[in-house]
Amino acid sequence: MQHAVDVLRTTPGCLSAACWVTAEGESVVSTAQFASDEALAASFAAAHEAGVDFAYDERERLPRQVLTLRPPTALPEETSVTMPTSG
């Protein structure tokens, strides 16, 4: 996964990319943020061309999950959350 993150970081439109490991070292999560859907598609294409394989690896216990997350545009009032203030 670190190789994938390293490749994605070099692609135009990649705003950030990181690799995270649980304290036990059993799970790895990579995250990346892109300037646009087009930059995301171009980055994954460039990673594929660089030999990055996002498919299941026989060393893994579970298949990989690739999720596209977006910030909420507006939360309905009934689901709004009030954060406590400090001070």
Helices and strands as residue ranges (DSSP letters): H 2-9, E 14-21, E 28-34, H 37-49, G 77-79
